[in-house]
């Protein structure tokens, strides 16, 4: 059975790809992007726990 860990991070409008590439290089998979209450975007990610 896979055990998942999760992280949530803001996505600045000026460089979201750079942020997602950074997390992806650490093994995180993007699950969803939602609008934050403040109007920006937030990324939800997961990866298999070691």
PDBQT receptor file of N, H, CA, C and O in Angstrom, charges set to zero:
ATOM      1  N   UNK A   1       0.844  -1.174   0.000  1.00  0.00    +0.000 N 
ATOM      2  CA  UNK A   1       0.000   0.000   0.000  1.00  0.00    +0.000 C 
ATOM      3  C   UNK A   1       0.896   1.245   0.000  1.00  0.00    +0.000 C 
ATOM      4  O   UNK A   1       1.858   1.325   0.764  1.00  0.00    +0.000 OA
ATOM      5  N   UNK A   2       0.577   2.196  -0.845  1.00  0.00    +0.000 N 
ATOM      6  H   UNK A   2      -0.205   2.131  -1.466  1.00  0.00    +0.000 HD
ATOM      7  CA  UNK A   2       1.354   3.434  -0.923  1.00  0.00    +0.000 C 
ATOM      8  C   UNK A   2       0.851   4.413   0.132  1.00  0.00    +0.000 C 
ATOM      9  O   UNK A   2      -0.350   4.646   0.263  1.00  0.00    +0.000 OA
ATOM     10  N   UNK A   3       1.785   4.976   0.873  1.00  0.00    +0.000 N 
ATOM     11  H   UNK A   3       2.761   4.787   0.766  1.00  0.00    +0.000 HD
ATOM     12  CA  UNK A   3       1.470   6.030   1.828  1.00  0.00    +0.000 C 
ATOM     13  C   UNK A   3       1.897   7.343   1.182  1.00  0.00    +0.000 C 
ATOM     14  O   UNK A   3       3.037   7.468   0.735  1.00  0.00    +0.000 OA
ATOM     15  N   UNK A   4       1.002   8.317   1.129  1.00  0.00    +0.000 N 
ATOM     16  H   UNK A   4       0.076   8.216   1.492  1.00  0.00    +0.000 HD
ATOM     17  CA  UNK A   4       1.278   9.593   0.480  1.00  0.00    +0.000 C 
ATOM     18  C   UNK A   4       1.567  10.671   1.508  1.00  0.00    +0.000 C 
ATOM     19  O   UNK A   4       1.044  10.650   2.622  1.00  0.00    +0.000 OA
ATOM     20  N   UNK A   5       2.409  11.614   1.111  1.00  0.00    +0.000 N 
ATOM     21  H   UNK A   5       2.834  11.632   0.206  1.00  0.00    +0.000 HD
ATOM     22  CA  UNK A   5       2.561  12.852   1.870  1.00  0.00    +0.000 C 
ATOM     23  C   UNK A   5       2.167  13.983   0.937  1.00  0.00    +0.000 C 
ATOM     24  O   UNK A   5       2.265  13.859  -0.284  1.00  0.00    +0.000 OA
ATOM     25  N   UNK A   6       1.724  15.081   1.517  1.00  0.00    +0.000 N 
ATOM     26  H   UNK A   6       1.645  15.182   2.508  1.00  0.00    +0.000 HD
ATOM     27  CA  UNK A   6       1.176  16.182   0.736  1.00  0.00    +0.000 C 
ATOM     28  C   UNK A   6       1.848  17.502   1.119  1.00  0.00    +0.000 C 
ATOM     29  O   UNK A   6       2.356  17.667   2.228  1.00  0.00    +0.000 OA
ATOM     30  N   UNK A   7       1.833  18.427   0.170  1.00  0.00    +0.000 N 
ATOM     31  H   UNK A   7       1.420  18.293  -0.731  1.00  0.00    +0.000 HD
ATOM     32  CA  UNK A   7       2.292  19.779   0.445  1.00  0.00    +0.000 C 
ATOM     33  C   UNK A   7       1.422  20.748  -0.325  1.00  0.00    +0.000 C 
ATOM     34  O   UNK A   7       0.846  20.404  -1.358  1.00  0.00    +0.000 OA
ATOM     35  N   UNK A   8       1.333  21.962   0.188  1.00  0.00    +0.000 N 
ATOM     36  H   UNK A   8       1.800  22.242   1.026  1.00  0.00    +0.000 HD
ATOM     37  CA  UNK A   8       0.560  23.029  -0.435  1.00  0.00    +0.000 C 
ATOM     38  C   UNK A   8       1.493  24.228  -0.542  1.00  0.00    +0.000 C 
ATOM     39  O   UNK A   8       2.177  24.577   0.420  1.00  0.00    +0.000 OA
ATOM     40  N   UNK A   9       1.521  24.860  -1.718  1.00  0.00    +0.000 N 
ATOM     41  H   UNK A   9       0.965  24.576  -2.500  1.00  0.00    +0.000 HD
ATOM     42  CA  UNK A   9       2.410  25.995  -1.913  1.00  0.00    +0.000 C 
ATOM     43  C   UNK A   9       1.741  27.056  -2.769  1.00  0.00    +0.000 C 
ATOM     44  O   UNK A   9       1.011  26.725  -3.703  1.00  0.00    +0.000 OA
ATOM     45  N   UNK A  10       1.981  28.331  -2.463  1.00  0.00    +0.000 N 
ATOM     46  H   UNK A  10       2.574  28.600  -1.704  1.00  0.00    +0.000 HD
ATOM     47  CA  UNK A  10       1.442  29.392  -3.318  1.00  0.00    +0.000 C 
ATOM     48  C   UNK A  10       2.166  29.409  -4.665  1.00  0.00    +0.000 C 
ATOM     49  O   UNK A  10       3.341  29.051  -4.748  1.00  0.00    +0.000 OA
ATOM     50  N   UNK A  11       1.466  29.822  -5.709  1.00  0.00    +0.000 N 
ATOM     51  H   UNK A  11       0.512  30.113  -5.642  1.00  0.00    +0.000 HD
ATOM     52  CA  UNK A  11       2.062  29.961  -7.038  1.00  0.00    +0.000 C 
ATOM     53  C   UNK A  11       2.044  31.437  -7.427  1.00  0.00    +0.000 C 
ATOM     54  O   UNK A  11       0.991  31.974  -7.775  1.00  0.00    +0.000 OA
ATOM     55  N   UNK A  12       3.196  32.094  -7.370  1.00  0.00    +0.000 N 
ATOM     56  H   UNK A  12       4.051  31.658  -7.087  1.00  0.00    +0.000 HD
ATOM     57  CA  UNK A  12       3.241  33.500  -7.767  1.00  0.00    +0.000 C 
ATOM     58  C   UNK A  12       2.916  33.632  -9.256  1.00  0.00    +0.000 C 
ATOM     59  O   UNK A  12       3.341  32.796 -10.054  1.00  0.00    +0.000 OA
ATOM     60  N   UNK A  13       2.176  34.661  -9.635  1.00  0.00    +0.000 N 
ATOM     61  H   UNK A  13       1.831  35.340  -8.986  1.00  0.00    +0.000 HD
ATOM     62  CA  UNK A  13       1.773  34.801 -11.039  1.00  0.00    +0.000 C 
ATOM     63  C   UNK A  13       2.941  35.036 -11.996  1.00  0.00    +0.000 C 
ATOM     64  O   UNK A  13       2.811  34.777 -13.192  1.00  0.00    +0.000 OA
ATOM     65  N   UNK A  14       4.073  35.520 -11.498  1.00  0.00    +0.000 N 
ATOM     66  H   UNK A  14       4.179  35.730 -10.526  1.00  0.00    +0.000 HD
ATOM     67  CA  UNK A  14       5.194  35.852 -12.376  1.00  0.00    +0.000 C 
ATOM     68  C   UNK A  14       6.097  34.663 -12.699  1.00  0.00    +0.000 C 
ATOM     69  O   UNK A  14       6.868  34.739 -13.656  1.00  0.00    +0.000 OA
ATOM     70  N   UNK A  15       6.031  33.562 -11.933  1.00  0.00    +0.000 N 
ATOM     71  H   UNK A  15       5.404  33.501 -11.156  1.00  0.00    +0.000 HD
ATOM     72  CA  UNK A  15       6.909  32.409 -12.232  1.00  0.00    +0.000 C 
ATOM     73  C   UNK A  15       6.347  31.070 -11.737  1.00  0.00    +0.000 C 
ATOM     74  O   UNK A  15       7.048  30.348 -11.028  1.00  0.00    +0.000 OA
ATOM     75  N   UNK A  16       5.107  30.720 -12.087  1.00  0.00    +0.000 N 
ATOM     76  H   UNK A  16       4.538  31.307 -12.663  1.00  0.00    +0.000 HD
ATOM     77  CA  UNK A  16       4.570  29.447 -11.582  1.00  0.00    +0.000 C 
ATOM     78  C   UNK A  16       5.335  28.228 -12.103  1.00  0.00    +0.000 C 
ATOM     79  O   UNK A  16       5.482  27.247 -11.373  1.00  0.00    +0.000 OA
ATOM     80  N   UNK A  17       5.818  28.263 -13.332  1.00  0.00    +0.000 N 
ATOM     81  H   UNK A  17       5.698  29.060 -13.925  1.00  0.00    +0.000 HD
ATOM     82  CA  UNK A  17       6.546  27.119 -13.879  1.00  0.00    +0.000 C 
ATOM     83  C   UNK A  17       7.813  26.844 -13.082  1.00  0.00    +0.000 C 
ATOM     84  O   UNK A  17       8.138  25.688 -12.814  1.00  0.00    +0.000 OA
ATOM     85  N   UNK A  18       8.523  27.884 -12.706  1.00  0.00    +0.000 N 
ATOM     86  H   UNK A  18       8.259  28.824 -12.924  1.00  0.00    +0.000 HD
ATOM     87  CA  UNK A  18       9.753  27.716 -11.933  1.00  0.00    +0.000 C 
ATOM     88  C   UNK A  18       9.448  27.043 -10.590  1.00  0.00    +0.000 C 
ATOM     89  O   UNK A  18      10.183  26.154 -10.160  1.00  0.00    +0.000 OA
ATOM     90  N   UNK A  19       8.390  27.456  -9.945  1.00  0.00    +0.000 N 
ATOM     91  H   UNK A  19       7.793  28.178 -10.294  1.00  0.00    +0.000 HD
ATOM     92  CA  UNK A  19       8.004  26.870  -8.662  1.00  0.00    +0.000 C 
ATOM     93  C   UNK A  19       7.619  25.396  -8.846  1.00  0.00    +0.000 C 
ATOM     94  O   UNK A  19       8.054  24.538  -8.078  1.00  0.00    +0.000 OA
ATOM     95  N   UNK A  20       6.802  25.107  -9.866  1.00  0.00    +0.000 N 
ATOM     96  H   UNK A  20       6.448  25.804 -10.490  1.00  0.00    +0.000 HD
ATOM     97  CA  UNK A  20       6.376  23.723 -10.097  1.00  0.00    +0.000 C 
ATOM     98  C   UNK A  20       7.546  22.840 -10.507  1.00  0.00    +0.000 C 
ATOM     99  O   UNK A  20       7.614  21.683 -10.090  1.00  0.00    +0.000 OA
ATOM    100  N   UNK A  21       8.467  23.358 -11.314  1.00  0.00    +0.000 N 
ATOM    101  H   UNK A  21       8.412  24.297 -11.653  1.00  0.00    +0.000 HD
ATOM    102  CA  UNK A  21       9.661  22.589 -11.685  1.00  0.00    +0.000 C 
ATOM    103  C   UNK A  21      10.504  22.258 -10.453  1.00  0.00    +0.000 C 
ATOM    104  O   UNK A  21      11.041  21.155 -10.339  1.00  0.00    +0.000 OA
ATOM    105  N   UNK A  22      10.616  23.211  -9.539  1.00  0.00    +0.000 N 
ATOM    106  H   UNK A  22      10.181  24.106  -9.632  1.00  0.00    +0.000 HD
ATOM    107  CA  UNK A  22      11.379  22.997  -8.302  1.00  0.00    +0.000 C 
ATOM    108  C   UNK A  22      10.782  21.838  -7.504  1.00  0.00    +0.000 C 
ATOM    109  O   UNK A  22      11.507  20.932  -7.093  1.00  0.00    +0.000 OA
ATOM    110  N   UNK A  23       9.467  21.860  -7.282  1.00  0.00    +0.000 N 
ATOM    111  H   UNK A  23       8.878  22.596  -7.616  1.00  0.00    +0.000 HD
ATOM    112  CA  UNK A  23       8.818  20.801  -6.521  1.00  0.00    +0.000 C 
ATOM    113  C   UNK A  23       8.857  19.481  -7.272  1.00  0.00    +0.000 C 
ATOM    114  O   UNK A  23       9.057  18.430  -6.663  1.00  0.00    +0.000 OA
ATOM    115  N   UNK A  24       8.669  19.522  -8.594  1.00  0.00    +0.000 N 
ATOM    116  H   UNK A  24       8.507  20.376  -9.089  1.00  0.00    +0.000 HD
ATOM    117  CA  UNK A  24       8.711  18.302  -9.397  1.00  0.00    +0.000 C 
ATOM    118  C   UNK A  24      10.066  17.623  -9.330  1.00  0.00    +0.000 C 
ATOM    119  O   UNK A  24      10.142  16.395  -9.316  1.00  0.00    +0.000 OA
ATOM    120  N   UNK A  25      11.140  18.406  -9.289  1.00  0.00    +0.000 N 
ATOM    121  H   UNK A  25      11.079  19.404  -9.300  1.00  0.00    +0.000 HD
ATOM    122  CA  UNK A  25      12.489  17.842  -9.194  1.00  0.00    +0.000 C 
ATOM    123  C   UNK A  25      12.702  17.124  -7.859  1.00  0.00    +0.000 C 
ATOM    124  O   UNK A  25      13.605  16.298  -7.734  1.00  0.00    +0.000 OA
ATOM    125  N   UNK A  26      11.877  17.437  -6.870  1.00  0.00    +0.000 N 
ATOM    126  H   UNK A  26      11.143  18.108  -6.971  1.00  0.00    +0.000 HD
ATOM    127  CA  UNK A  26      11.965  16.775  -5.566  1.00  0.00    +0.000 C 
ATOM    128  C   UNK A  26      10.990  15.603  -5.453  1.00  0.00    +0.000 C 
ATOM    129  O   UNK A  26      10.816  15.028  -4.378  1.00  0.00    +0.000 OA
ATOM    130  N   UNK A  27      10.354  15.255  -6.586  1.00  0.00    +0.000 N 
ATOM    131  H   UNK A  27      10.496  15.721  -7.459  1.00  0.00    +0.000 HD
ATOM    132  CA  UNK A  27       9.478  14.091  -6.597  1.00  0.00    +0.000 C 
ATOM    133  C   UNK A  27       8.010  14.369  -6.341  1.00  0.00    +0.000 C 
ATOM    134  O   UNK A  27       7.215  13.435  -6.237  1.00  0.00    +0.000 OA
ATOM    135  N   UNK A  28       7.634  15.635  -6.236  1.00  0.00    +0.000 N 
ATOM    136  H   UNK A  28       8.279  16.394  -6.321  1.00  0.00    +0.000 HD
ATOM    137  CA  UNK A  28       6.236  15.977  -5.976  1.00  0.00    +0.000 C 
ATOM    138  C   UNK A  28       5.448  15.989  -7.271  1.00  0.00    +0.000 C 
ATOM    139  O   UNK A  28       5.937  16.451  -8.301  1.00  0.00    +0.000 OA
ATOM    140  N   UNK A  29       4.228  15.480  -7.215  1.00  0.00    +0.000 N 
ATOM    141  H   UNK A  29       3.830  15.104  -6.378  1.00  0.00    +0.000 HD
ATOM    142  CA  UNK A  29       3.308  15.447  -8.359  1.00  0.00    +0.000 C 
ATOM    143  C   UNK A  29       2.182  16.442  -8.103  1.00  0.00    +0.000 C 
ATOM    144  O   UNK A  29       1.567  16.437  -7.036  1.00  0.00    +0.000 OA
ATOM    145  N   UNK A  30       1.918  17.295  -9.092  1.00  0.00    +0.000 N 
ATOM    146  H   UNK A  30       2.417  17.299  -9.958  1.00  0.00    +0.000 HD
ATOM    147  CA  UNK A  30       0.836  18.266  -8.979  1.00  0.00    +0.000 C 
ATOM    148  C   UNK A  30      -0.500  17.542  -9.015  1.00  0.00    +0.000 C 
ATOM    149  O   UNK A  30      -0.752  16.730  -9.904  1.00  0.00    +0.000 OA
ATOM    150  N   UNK A  31      -1.354  17.842  -8.041  1.00  0.00    +0.000 N 
ATOM    151  H   UNK A  31      -1.149  18.503  -7.318  1.00  0.00    +0.000 HD
ATOM    152  CA  UNK A  31      -2.673  17.229  -7.963  1.00  0.00    +0.000 C 
ATOM    153  C   UNK A  31      -3.744  18.210  -8.428  1.00  0.00    +0.000 C 
ATOM    154  O   UNK A  31      -4.644  17.858  -9.191  1.00  0.00    +0.000 OA
ATOM    155  N   UNK A  32      -3.625  19.472  -7.943  1.00  0.00    +0.000 N 
ATOM    156  H   UNK A  32      -2.894  19.759  -7.324  1.00  0.00    +0.000 HD
ATOM    157  CA  UNK A  32      -4.662  20.448  -8.250  1.00  0.00    +0.000 C 
ATOM    158  C   UNK A  32      -4.130  21.847  -8.007  1.00  0.00    +0.000 C 
ATOM    159  O   UNK A  32      -3.275  22.059  -7.147  1.00  0.00    +0.000 OA
ATOM    160  N   UNK A  33      -4.644  22.799  -8.774  1.00  0.00    +0.000 N 
ATOM    161  H   UNK A  33      -5.338  22.627  -9.473  1.00  0.00    +0.000 HD
ATOM    162  CA  UNK A  33      -4.375  24.217  -8.547  1.00  0.00    +0.000 C 
ATOM    163  C   UNK A  33      -5.719  24.884  -8.304  1.00  0.00    +0.000 C 
ATOM    164  O   UNK A  33      -6.659  24.704  -9.078  1.00  0.00    +0.000 OA
ATOM    165  N   UNK A  34      -5.807  25.659  -7.221  1.00  0.00    +0.000 N 
ATOM    166  H   UNK A  34      -5.044  25.806  -6.592  1.00  0.00    +0.000 HD
ATOM    167  CA  UNK A  34      -7.053  26.354  -6.886  1.00  0.00    +0.000 C 
ATOM    168  C   UNK A  34      -6.759  27.823  -6.640  1.00  0.00    +0.000 C 
ATOM    169  O   UNK A  34      -5.616  28.208  -6.393  1.00  0.00    +0.000 OA
ATOM    170  N   UNK A  35      -7.793  28.631  -6.710  1.00  0.00    +0.000 N 
ATOM    171  H   UNK A  35      -8.721  28.318  -6.911  1.00  0.00    +0.000 HD
ATOM    172  CA  UNK A  35      -7.676  30.050  -6.393  1.00  0.00    +0.000 C 
ATOM    173  C   UNK A  35      -7.715  30.217  -4.879  1.00  0.00    +0.000 C 
ATOM    174  O   UNK A  35      -8.597  29.679  -4.210  1.00  0.00    +0.000 OA
ATOM    175  N   UNK A  36      -6.758  30.964  -4.347  1.00  0.00    +0.000 N 
ATOM    176  H   UNK A  36      -6.042  31.401  -4.891  1.00  0.00    +0.000 HD
ATOM    177  CA  UNK A  36      -6.716  31.197  -2.904  1.00  0.00    +0.000 C 
ATOM    178  C   UNK A  36      -7.727  32.281  -2.537  1.00  0.00    +0.000 C 
ATOM    179  O   UNK A  36      -8.172  33.026  -3.410  1.00  0.00    +0.000 OA
ATOM    180  N   UNK A  37      -8.093  32.380  -1.272  1.00  0.00    +0.000 N 
ATOM    181  H   UNK A  37      -7.732  31.775  -0.563  1.00  0.00    +0.000 HD
ATOM    182  CA  UNK A  37      -9.024  33.430  -0.844  1.00  0.00    +0.000 C 
ATOM    183  C   UNK A  37      -8.492  34.836  -1.134  1.00  0.00    +0.000 C 
ATOM    184  O   UNK A  37      -9.267  35.778  -1.298  1.00  0.00    +0.000 OA
ATOM    185  N   UNK A  38      -7.170  34.968  -1.193  1.00  0.00    +0.000 N 
ATOM    186  H   UNK A  38      -6.540  34.203  -1.059  1.00  0.00    +0.000 HD
ATOM    187  CA  UNK A  38      -6.563  36.276  -1.466  1.00  0.00    +0.000 C 
ATOM    188  C   UNK A  38      -6.539  36.595  -2.956  1.00  0.00    +0.000 C 
ATOM    189  O   UNK A  38      -6.185  37.711  -3.336  1.00  0.00    +0.000 OA
ATOM    190  N   UNK A  39      -6.907  35.642  -3.807  1.00  0.00    +0.000 N 
ATOM    191  H   UNK A  39      -7.195  34.736  -3.498  1.00  0.00    +0.000 HD
ATOM    192  CA  UNK A  39      -6.974  35.880  -5.233  1.00  0.00    +0.000 C 
ATOM    193  C   UNK A  39      -5.844  35.279  -6.043  1.00  0.00    +0.000 C 
ATOM    194  O   UNK A  39      -5.917  35.278  -7.272  1.00  0.00    +0.000 OA
ATOM    195  N   UNK A  40      -4.809  34.769  -5.409  1.00  0.00    +0.000 N 
ATOM    196  H   UNK A  40      -4.750  34.770  -4.410  1.00  0.00    +0.000 HD
ATOM    197  CA  UNK A  40      -3.720  34.121  -6.122  1.00  0.00    +0.000 C 
ATOM    198  C   UNK A  40      -4.046  32.654  -6.352  1.00  0.00    +0.000 C 
ATOM    199  O   UNK A  40      -5.195  32.234  -6.220  1.00  0.00    +0.000 OA
ATOM    200  N   UNK A  41      -3.025  31.883  -6.696  1.00  0.00    +0.000 N 
ATOM    201  H   UNK A  41      -2.092  32.225  -6.804  1.00  0.00    +0.000 HD
ATOM    202  CA  UNK A  41      -3.213  30.454  -6.919  1.00  0.00    +0.000 C 
ATOM    203  C   UNK A  41      -2.404  29.655  -5.908  1.00  0.00    +0.000 C 
ATOM    204  O   UNK A  41      -1.341  30.082  -5.456  1.00  0.00    +0.000 OA
ATOM    205  N   UNK A  42      -2.934  28.482  -5.566  1.00  0.00    +0.000 N 
ATOM    206  H   UNK A  42      -3.797  28.135  -5.933  1.00  0.00    +0.000 HD
ATOM    207  CA  UNK A  42      -2.289  27.575  -4.627  1.00  0.00    +0.000 C 
ATOM    208  C   UNK A  42      -2.215  26.203  -5.282  1.00  0.00    +0.000 C 
ATOM    209  O   UNK A  42      -3.192  25.730  -5.862  1.00  0.00    +0.000 OA
ATOM    210  N   UNK A  43      -1.037  25.560  -5.184  1.00  0.00    +0.000 N 
ATOM    211  H   UNK A  43      -0.244  25.944  -4.713  1.00  0.00    +0.000 HD
ATOM    212  CA  UNK A  43      -0.845  24.237  -5.759  1.00  0.00    +0.000 C 
ATOM    213  C   UNK A  43      -0.861  23.193  -4.651  1.00  0.00    +0.000 C 
ATOM    214  O   UNK A  43      -0.223  23.366  -3.613  1.00  0.00    +0.000 OA
ATOM    215  N   UNK A  44      -1.592  22.114  -4.880  1.00  0.00    +0.000 N 
ATOM    216  H   UNK A  44      -2.110  21.974  -5.724  1.00  0.00    +0.000 HD
ATOM    217  CA  UNK A  44      -1.624  20.963  -3.987  1.00  0.00    +0.000 C 
ATOM    218  C   UNK A  44      -0.837  19.855  -4.662  1.00  0.00    +0.000 C 
ATOM    219  O   UNK A  44      -1.092  19.532  -5.822  1.00  0.00    +0.000 OA
ATOM    220  N   UNK A  45       0.119  19.268  -3.951  1.00  0.00    +0.000 N 
ATOM    221  H   UNK A  45       0.327  19.530  -3.008  1.00  0.00    +0.000 HD
ATOM    222  CA  UNK A  45       0.976  18.231  -4.522  1.00  0.00    +0.000 C 
ATOM    223  C   UNK A  45       1.094  17.047  -3.572  1.00  0.00    +0.000 C 
ATOM    224  O   UNK A  45       0.856  17.152  -2.368  1.00  0.00    +0.000 OA
ATOM    225  N   UNK A  46       1.477  15.903  -4.170  1.00  0.00    +0.000 N 
ATOM    226  H   UNK A  46       1.670  15.818  -5.148  1.00  0.00    +0.000 HD
ATOM    227  CA  UNK A  46       1.662  14.688  -3.365  1.00  0.00    +0.000 C 
ATOM    228  C   UNK A  46       2.887  13.936  -3.879  1.00  0.00    +0.000 C 
ATOM    229  O   UNK A  46       3.334  14.138  -5.008  1.00  0.00    +0.000 OA
ATOM    230  N   UNK A  47       3.418  13.063  -3.022  1.00  0.00    +0.000 N 
ATOM    231  H   UNK A  47       3.055  12.898  -2.105  1.00  0.00    +0.000 HD
ATOM    232  CA  UNK A  47       4.462  12.120  -3.419  1.00  0.00    +0.000 C 
ATOM    233  C   UNK A  47       4.407  10.938  -2.471  1.00  0.00    +0.000 C 
ATOM    234  O   UNK A  47       3.927  11.038  -1.342  1.00  0.00    +0.000 OA
ATOM    235  N   UNK A  48       4.911   9.819  -2.960  1.00  0.00    +0.000 N 
ATOM    236  H   UNK A  48       5.301   9.737  -3.877  1.00  0.00    +0.000 HD
ATOM    237  CA  UNK A  48       4.944   8.621  -2.126  1.00  0.00    +0.000 C 
ATOM    238  C   UNK A  48       5.920   8.847  -0.979  1.00  0.00    +0.000 C 
ATOM    239  O   UNK A  48       7.038   9.320  -1.183  1.00  0.00    +0.000 OA
ATOM    240  N   UNK A  49       5.488   8.507   0.216  1.00  0.00    +0.000 N 
ATOM    241  H   UNK A  49       4.580   8.122   0.382  1.00  0.00    +0.000 HD
ATOM    242  CA  UNK A  49       6.336   8.678   1.396  1.00  0.00    +0.000 C 
ATOM    243  C   UNK A  49       7.375   7.576   1.430  1.00  0.00    +0.000 C 
ATOM    244  O   UNK A  49       7.073   6.407   1.193  1.00  0.00    +0.000 OA
ATOM    245  N   UNK A  50       8.603   7.967   1.729  1.00  0.00    +0.000 N 
ATOM    246  H   UNK A  50       8.848   8.917   1.921  1.00  0.00    +0.000 HD
ATOM    247  CA  UNK A  50       9.703   6.995   1.755  1.00  0.00    +0.000 C 
ATOM    248  C   UNK A  50       9.582   6.037   2.914  1.00  0.00    +0.000 C 
ATOM    249  O   UNK A  50      10.427   5.157   3.079  1.00  0.00    +0.000 OA
TER     250      UNK A  50
